[in-house]
Amino acid sequence: MSLIKSISGIRGTIGGKVGDNLTPLDVVKFASAFGAWLQNNKNKKDLTLIIGRDARISGSMVNSLVTATLQGLGINVIDLGLSTTPTVEVMVPELNADGGIILTASHNPKQWNALKLLNEKGEFISGENGAEVLALAENENFNYAEVDDLGKYETRGDAFDIHIQKILDLPIVDAEAIKAKKYKIVLDAVNSTGGIAIPILLEKLGCETIKLYCEPNGHFPHNPEPLKEHLGDICELVTKENADFGVVVDPDVDRLALIDEKGEMFGEEYTLVAVADYLLKNKNGAAISNLSSSRALRDVAQSHNSEYFASAVGEVNVVNLMKEKNAVIGGEGNGGIIYPDLHYGRDSLVGIALFLTHLAKENKTVSELRAGYPSYFMGKKKIELTPGINVDDLLTKMEKEYQNEEVSTLDGVKIDFENNWVHLRKSNTEPIIRIYTEARTQEEADKLGDDMIAKINSLI
């Protein structure tokens, strides 16, 4: 079964049986539910939604289904065509729209697609709102428009230009300092829309772009998740071209990974760390990440006499805590940068501009910049349990077992030791506890994970 319904949207693999995969009927039903939910909650007659998609092969088909469905409800549609997740997020309030839908399965392989739902602020809808949309979809409680009341359709081709200009207009982005460096950058956009948008940004910042997999045809040349094991080609090309560094994004351009001038990974967790280092030098305020993100962000915040806070895992949770703490920077350890002065969403484009400004002002190579940050290593393991075992009880026992340490139960159980930490989270779909660890060496992080598995087994 490859259809996953959640409070943030619906995703699945294309084709197959209705209700089991992301079929045309499932797309229409879920688009109808979101449109109907908006109509039920807005005190206005004419509603407008912004639509944008990544370059995956099924995008055009899914776009047609969603657009026609919304028009059938009497909702006007502004179609950005090939876009990025952050660009759609920026354009919703820019065009005074009532919400948006991003058609992307993010880092999932090409057979996947998804509908991600935005409110009128261009932010992901809340959990409570998402539950209401799911209920409407389940009940198929829709009322379509009469022929004279069908929604209007228009396209916009200037969304990238608007998004990028907003980035360039940020006082914290120093375009002149970047231009003076004349950086040479290799870009791997995994044959999706980053291959359109990022070269425009880099050109305006005076950088030379060496394009690798920048044709937006949806044929991903490697696993689209920007992890080390998938990025051998760009690591090799950075050194071959004698480039200053490499940039990697996922298909919808909300995750940013960097390669240093030696062809080595900067570290997905350290994208946010470096950007936060620059911002906290220049702005007073807090930094936010989730409980499974690196301790390095906390260390950097403390070095600038700034506060650090951790949210539950999930972008919407990070955003909520950022608003509560009036944070100047936030994000997730998967390379997601959220800069609230632009918008409350993960945005690789603003992340690139902020990182370039930091790099230019520090007057260092990328590897030298990385060497200046605390070095941590992460481990990820899981323990599979028999279906009869109560996972919640197990986690409660683990909490009590380590009650003398710093323990958080905001999202599963996180235990902070003096020199490392472990985060235990249960799966929502199967009897599994996921175990995330971080320590000063990879061996220590892996051993901590094994120790936790042994401890859990002893409590069963």
C-alpha positions as CSV (number, residue, x, y, z in Angstrom):
1,M,0.0,0.0,0.0
2,S,1.7,3.2,-1.2
3,L,-0.9,5.9,-0.4
4,I,-0.1,7.9,2.7
5,K,-2.6,10.4,4.0
6,S,-1.4,12.8,6.6
7,I,-2.3,16.2,8.1
8,S,0.1,17.9,5.7
9,G,-1.2,16.4,2.5
10,I,-1.4,13.1,0.6
11,R,1.4,11.3,-1.2
12,G,1.7,8.0,-3.0
13,T,3.0,6.1,-6.0
14,I,1.4,6.8,-9.4
15,G,-0.9,4.1,-10.8
16,G,-2.6,1.0,-9.3
17,K,-5.9,0.7,-7.5
18,V,-7.9,3.5,-6.1
19,G,-7.2,4.0,-2.4
20,D,-4.0,2.0,-2.5
21,N,-1.9,4.3,-4.7
22,L,-2.1,7.9,-5.9
23,T,-4.6,7.4,-8.7
24,P,-6.4,10.1,-10.6
25,L,-9.5,9.5,-8.5
26,D,-7.5,9.9,-5.3
27,V,-6.0,13.2,-6.6
28,V,-9.4,14.5,-7.5
29,K,-10.9,13.5,-4.1
30,F,-8.2,15.1,-2.1
31,A,-8.1,18.3,-4.1
32,S,-11.9,18.5,-3.8
33,A,-11.5,18.1,0.0
34,F,-9.0,20.9,0.3
35,G,-11.0,23.2,-1.9
36,A,-14.2,22.4,0.0
37,W,-12.4,23.0,3.3
38,L,-11.3,26.5,2.1
39,Q,-14.8,27.3,1.0
40,N,-16.2,26.3,4.4
41,N,-13.7,28.4,6.3
42,K,-13.4,31.6,4.1
43,N,-16.0,34.4,4.3
44,K,-15.7,35.3,0.7
45,K,-17.2,34.2,-2.6
46,D,-14.2,34.2,-5.0
47,L,-11.3,32.0,-3.8
48,T,-8.0,31.8,-5.5
49,L,-5.3,29.1,-5.1
50,I,-1.7,29.1,-6.3
51,I,-0.5,25.8,-7.9
52,G,3.1,24.9,-8.6
53,R,4.9,21.6,-9.2
54,D,8.4,20.0,-9.4
55,A,9.6,18.4,-12.6
56,R,8.7,14.8,-11.9
57,I,7.2,12.9,-14.8
58,S,3.7,12.7,-13.4
59,G,3.6,16.4,-12.5
60,S,1.7,17.6,-15.6
61,M,-1.0,14.9,-15.3
62,V,-1.5,15.6,-11.5
63,N,-1.5,19.4,-12.2
64,S,-4.3,19.0,-14.8
65,L,-6.4,17.0,-12.4
66,V,-5.9,19.4,-9.5
67,T,-6.5,22.5,-11.6
68,A,-9.7,21.1,-13.2
69,T,-11.0,19.9,-9.8
70,L,-10.5,23.3,-8.2
71,Q,-12.2,25.1,-11.1
72,G,-15.0,22.6,-10.8
73,L,-15.5,23.8,-7.3
74,G,-15.7,27.4,-8.5
75,I,-12.2,28.2,-7.2
76,N,-9.8,30.4,-9.3
77,V,-6.4,28.9,-10.1
78,I,-3.1,30.7,-10.7
79,D,-0.7,28.1,-12.1
80,L,3.0,28.8,-11.7
81,G,3.9,25.7,-13.7
82,L,7.4,24.3,-12.9
83,S,8.3,25.8,-9.6
84,T,9.8,25.1,-6.2
85,T,8.2,24.6,-2.9
86,P,9.6,27.9,-1.4
87,T,8.6,29.8,-4.5
88,V,4.9,28.7,-4.2
89,E,5.1,29.6,-0.5
90,V,6.3,33.1,-1.3
91,M,3.8,33.6,-4.1
92,V,0.7,32.8,-2.1
93,P,0.8,36.0,0.1
94,E,2.4,37.9,-2.8
95,L,-0.7,37.4,-4.9
96,N,-3.1,37.7,-2.0
97,A,-4.3,34.1,-2.6
98,D,-6.3,32.1,-0.2
99,G,-4.0,29.1,-0.2
100,G,-1.8,26.9,-2.3
101,I,-1.0,23.4,-3.4
102,I,2.5,22.2,-4.2
103,L,2.7,19.1,-6.3
104,T,5.8,17.4,-5.2
105,A,6.9,14.2,-3.4
106,S,10.1,16.1,-2.2
107,H,13.0,13.7,-2.0
108,N,11.0,10.5,-2.9
109,P,11.8,8.7,-6.1
110,K,10.2,9.5,-9.5
111,Q,7.2,7.1,-9.1
112,W,5.9,9.2,-6.2
113,N,4.0,12.4,-6.2
114,A,2.0,14.4,-3.6
115,L,-0.2,17.3,-2.8
116,K,1.2,19.6,-0.1
117,L,-1.3,22.1,1.3
118,L,-0.7,25.8,2.1
119,N,-2.8,28.4,4.0
120,E,-3.2,32.0,3.0
121,K,0.2,32.8,4.5
122,G,1.9,30.4,2.3
123,E,2.6,28.1,5.2
124,F,1.7,24.4,5.7
125,I,-1.7,24.0,7.2
126,S,-2.0,23.1,10.8
127,G,-2.6,19.6,12.1
128,E,-6.1,20.5,13.2
129,N,-6.8,21.9,9.7
130,G,-5.3,18.9,8.0
131,A,-7.5,16.5,10.1
132,E,-10.6,18.5,8.9
133,V,-9.5,18.1,5.2
134,L,-9.0,14.4,5.7
135,A,-12.5,14.0,7.2
136,L,-14.0,15.9,4.2
137,A,-12.1,13.5,1.8
138,E,-13.3,10.5,3.7
139,N,-16.9,11.6,3.6
140,E,-16.7,13.0,0.0
141,N,-18.7,16.0,1.2
142,F,-18.2,18.2,-1.8
143,N,-20.6,20.6,-3.7
144,Y,-19.3,21.4,-7.2
145,A,-20.1,24.7,-9.0
146,E,-22.8,25.3,-11.7
147,V,-21.5,26.0,-15.2
148,D,-21.7,29.8,-14.8
149,D,-19.7,29.7,-11.6
150,L,-16.7,27.6,-12.6
151,G,-13.3,28.9,-11.5
152,K,-11.0,30.9,-13.7
153,Y,-7.5,29.8,-14.8
154,E,-4.4,31.8,-15.4
155,T,-0.7,31.2,-15.5
156,R,2.3,33.2,-14.2
157,G,5.8,33.0,-15.5
158,D,7.5,35.5,-13.2
159,A,7.4,33.7,-9.9
160,F,11.1,32.8,-9.8
161,D,12.1,36.5,-10.6
162,I,9.8,37.7,-7.8
163,H,11.2,35.2,-5.3
164,I,14.8,35.8,-6.1
165,Q,14.4,39.6,-6.0
166,K,12.9,39.3,-2.5
167,I,16.1,37.4,-1.5
168,L,18.4,40.0,-3.1
169,D,16.5,42.8,-1.3
170,L,17.2,41.3,2.1
171,P,19.6,43.6,4.0
172,I,21.4,40.6,5.4
173,V,22.3,39.4,1.9
174,D,25.4,41.2,0.6
175,A,25.4,40.7,-3.1
176,E,28.4,43.0,-3.7
177,A,30.6,41.0,-1.3
178,I,29.6,37.8,-3.2
179,K,30.1,39.3,-6.6
180,A,33.6,40.4,-5.6
181,K,34.6,36.7,-5.0
182,K,33.5,35.4,-8.4
183,Y,32.7,32.0,-7.0
184,K,32.6,29.0,-9.3
185,I,29.9,26.6,-8.2
186,V,28.8,23.2,-9.4
187,L,25.0,22.6,-9.1
188,D,23.3,19.2,-9.0
189,A,19.5,19.8,-9.2
190,V,18.6,16.2,-9.8
191,N,16.9,17.1,-13.1
192,S,14.2,19.1,-11.4
193,T,13.2,22.7,-10.9
194,G,16.3,23.8,-9.0
195,G,18.0,23.6,-12.3
196,I,15.9,26.5,-13.5
197,A,15.8,28.7,-10.4
198,I,19.2,28.4,-8.8
199,P,21.3,29.4,-11.9
200,I,19.2,32.6,-12.1
201,L,20.0,33.4,-8.5
202,L,23.7,32.5,-8.9
203,E,24.0,34.6,-12.0
204,K,22.6,37.7,-10.2
205,L,25.2,37.1,-7.5
206,G,28.0,37.1,-10.0
207,C,28.8,33.4,-9.7
208,E,29.8,31.0,-12.4
209,T,27.5,27.9,-12.5
210,I,28.7,24.5,-13.7
211,K,25.4,22.5,-14.3
212,L,25.1,18.9,-13.4
213,Y,21.7,17.2,-13.8
214,C,19.9,20.6,-14.3
215,E,17.5,19.6,-17.1
216,P,14.0,19.7,-15.5
217,N,12.7,16.5,-17.2
218,G,11.9,14.5,-14.0
219,H,14.3,11.6,-14.8
220,F,16.3,11.6,-11.6
221,P,19.8,10.4,-12.3
222,H,20.3,9.2,-8.7
223,N,18.3,8.8,-5.6
224,P,16.9,12.4,-5.1
225,E,17.6,12.5,-1.4
226,P,20.8,14.7,-1.0
227,L,22.8,12.2,1.1
228,K,26.5,11.4,0.7
229,E,25.9,8.0,-0.8
230,H,24.0,9.5,-3.7
231,L,26.4,12.3,-4.6
232,G,29.5,10.8,-6.0
233,D,29.2,12.5,-9.3
234,I,29.1,16.1,-8.0
235,C,31.9,15.4,-5.5
236,E,34.1,14.3,-8.4
237,L,33.1,17.2,-10.6
238,V,33.8,19.9,-8.0
239,T,37.5,18.8,-7.8
240,K,37.7,18.3,-11.6
241,E,36.4,21.8,-12.3
242,N,38.5,23.3,-9.5
243,A,35.3,24.8,-8.2
244,D,34.9,26.7,-5.0
245,F,32.1,24.4,-3.8
246,G,29.1,22.4,-4.9
247,V,25.4,22.8,-4.2
248,V,22.8,20.0,-4.1
249,V,19.1,20.3,-3.8
250,D,16.2,17.9,-3.8
251,P,13.5,17.9,-6.5
252,D,11.3,20.7,-4.8
253,V,14.3,22.7,-3.6
254,D,13.6,22.9,0.1
255,R,16.7,20.9,1.2
256,L,20.2,22.2,0.7
257,A,23.4,20.2,0.9
258,L,26.9,21.5,0.2
259,I,30.2,20.0,-1.1
260,D,33.5,21.6,-0.1
261,E,36.3,22.5,-2.6
262,K,37.9,19.2,-1.9
263,G,34.9,17.2,-3.0
264,E,33.9,16.3,0.6
265,M,30.4,16.7,2.1
266,F,30.0,19.8,4.2
267,G,27.5,17.9,6.2
268,E,23.7,18.1,5.8
269,E,23.3,19.2,9.4
270,Y,25.9,21.9,9.0
271,T,24.1,23.9,6.3
272,L,21.8,25.3,9.0
273,V,24.7,25.6,11.4
274,A,26.7,27.8,9.0
275,V,23.8,30.0,8.1
276,A,22.9,30.4,11.8
277,D,26.5,31.4,12.6
278,Y,26.3,34.2,10.1
279,L,22.8,35.5,11.2
280,L,23.5,35.3,14.9
281,K,26.6,37.4,14.5
282,N,24.5,40.1,13.0
283,K,21.1,39.8,14.7
284,N,19.9,39.2,18.2
285,G,17.5,36.3,18.7
286,A,17.0,32.6,19.1
287,A,17.8,29.7,16.9
288,I,15.4,26.7,16.4
289,S,15.8,23.2,15.1
290,N,14.1,19.9,15.9
291,L,15.0,17.3,18.5
292,S,16.7,15.1,16.0
293,S,19.0,17.8,14.7
294,S,22.7,18.3,15.6
295,R,23.8,19.8,18.9
296,A,26.2,21.9,16.8
297,L,23.5,24.5,16.3
298,R,23.0,24.9,20.0
299,D,26.8,25.3,20.4
300,V,27.0,28.0,17.8
301,A,24.0,29.8,19.3
302,Q,25.6,29.8,22.7
303,S,28.8,31.1,21.2
304,H,26.9,34.2,20.1
305,N,25.1,34.5,23.5
306,S,21.9,33.5,21.8
307,E,19.2,31.1,23.0
308,Y,18.6,27.7,21.3
309,F,15.3,25.8,21.4
310,A,14.3,22.4,20.0
311,S,10.8,21.5,18.6
312,A,9.2,18.2,17.8
313,V,10.1,16.8,14.5
314,G,8.3,18.2,11.5
315,E,8.5,21.6,9.7
316,V,5.2,22.8,11.0
317,N,6.4,22.2,14.6
318,V,9.7,24.1,13.9
319,V,7.7,27.0,12.5
320,N,5.3,27.2,15.4
321,L,8.2,27.3,17.9
322,M,10.1,29.9,15.8
323,K,7.0,32.2,16.0
324,E,6.6,31.5,19.7
325,K,10.3,32.4,20.4
326,N,10.5,35.1,17.7
327,A,13.5,33.3,16.3
328,V,15.8,34.8,13.7
329,I,16.7,31.5,12.1
330,G,15.4,28.0,12.2
331,G,15.2,24.8,10.2
332,E,15.9,21.1,10.2
333,G,19.1,19.1,10.1
334,N,18.2,17.7,6.7
335,G,19.5,20.9,5.1
336,G,16.2,22.9,5.5
337,I,16.8,26.6,6.1
338,I,13.9,28.7,7.4
339,Y,14.6,32.5,7.4
340,P,11.5,34.2,8.8
341,D,12.3,37.7,7.4
342,L,11.5,36.2,3.9
343,H,8.9,33.5,4.8
344,Y,8.2,30.6,7.2
345,G,9.2,27.7,5.0
346,R,12.4,25.7,4.2
347,D,14.1,27.5,1.3
348,S,17.3,26.4,-0.4
349,L,17.5,29.6,-2.5
350,V,17.7,32.0,0.5
351,G,19.9,29.4,2.2
352,I,22.4,29.7,-0.7
353,A,22.4,33.5,-0.6
354,L,23.0,33.6,3.1
355,F,25.7,30.9,3.0
356,L,27.5,32.8,0.1
357,T,27.4,36.0,2.1
358,H,28.8,34.3,5.1
359,L,31.5,32.6,3.1
360,A,32.5,35.9,1.3
361,K,32.7,37.9,4.6
362,E,34.7,35.2,6.4
363,N,37.1,35.1,3.5
364,K,37.7,31.3,3.9
365,T,37.4,28.2,1.8
366,V,34.3,26.1,2.5
367,S,36.5,23.4,4.2
368,E,38.1,26.0,6.4
369,L,34.6,27.3,7.4
370,R,33.5,23.8,8.2
371,A,36.6,23.1,10.3
372,G,35.6,26.0,12.6
373,Y,32.4,24.3,13.8
374,P,32.1,21.7,16.5
375,S,32.4,18.2,15.0
376,Y,29.6,15.8,15.7
377,F,28.6,12.5,14.1
378,M,25.1,11.1,13.9
379,G,23.8,7.5,13.9
380,K,20.4,6.2,12.8
381,K,19.2,2.7,13.9
382,K,15.8,1.1,14.5
383,I,14.5,-1.8,16.6
384,E,11.7,-3.9,15.3
385,L,9.2,-5.1,17.9
386,T,6.6,-7.8,17.8
387,P,3.1,-6.4,17.3
388,G,1.9,-7.2,20.8
389,I,4.5,-5.0,22.5
390,N,3.2,-1.6,23.8
391,V,5.7,0.9,22.3
392,D,4.4,3.8,24.5
393,D,5.0,1.8,27.7
394,L,8.5,1.0,26.5
395,L,9.3,4.6,25.9
396,T,7.9,5.5,29.4
397,K,10.2,2.9,30.9
398,M,13.2,4.4,29.0
399,E,12.3,7.8,30.4
400,K,12.3,6.5,33.9
401,E,15.5,4.6,33.3
402,Y,17.4,7.8,32.5
403,Q,15.5,10.2,34.8
404,N,18.7,11.6,36.2
405,E,19.8,12.8,32.7
406,E,18.2,15.7,30.8
407,V,15.1,14.1,29.3
408,S,12.5,15.5,26.8
409,T,9.2,13.8,26.1
410,L,8.1,16.5,23.6
411,D,8.4,14.0,20.7
412,G,9.1,10.4,21.8
413,V,12.0,10.4,24.3
414,K,15.2,12.4,23.9
415,I,18.0,11.8,26.4
416,D,20.8,14.4,26.5
417,F,24.0,13.1,28.1
418,E,27.0,15.3,28.7
419,N,28.9,14.4,25.5
420,N,26.1,12.8,23.3
421,W,22.4,12.3,23.0
422,V,19.8,9.7,21.8
423,H,16.3,10.4,20.5
424,L,13.8,7.5,20.5
425,R,10.7,7.9,18.3
426,K,8.0,5.4,17.6
427,S,6.8,4.8,14.0
428,N,3.2,5.7,13.3
429,T,2.7,2.8,10.9
430,E,4.6,-0.2,12.3
431,P,5.9,-1.6,15.6
432,I,9.3,0.1,15.3
433,I,11.3,2.5,17.5
434,R,13.6,4.7,15.5
435,I,16.9,5.5,17.3
436,Y,18.8,8.7,16.5
437,T,22.2,9.3,18.2
438,E,24.9,12.0,18.0
439,A,28.4,11.9,19.5
440,R,31.9,13.2,18.9
441,T,32.9,10.2,16.8
442,Q,30.9,7.9,14.5
443,E,32.0,4.9,16.5
444,E,30.6,6.5,19.7
445,A,27.3,7.4,18.0
446,D,26.9,3.9,16.6
447,K,27.8,2.3,20.0
448,L,25.2,4.5,21.8
449,G,22.6,3.3,19.4
450,D,23.5,-0.3,20.0
451,D,23.5,0.3,23.8
452,M,20.0,1.7,23.5
453,I,18.8,-1.3,21.6
454,A,20.3,-3.6,24.3
455,K,18.6,-1.6,27.0
456,I,15.2,-1.7,25.3
457,N,15.5,-5.4,24.8
458,S,16.3,-5.8,28.5
459,L,13.1,-4.0,29.4
460,I,10.8,-6.1,27.1
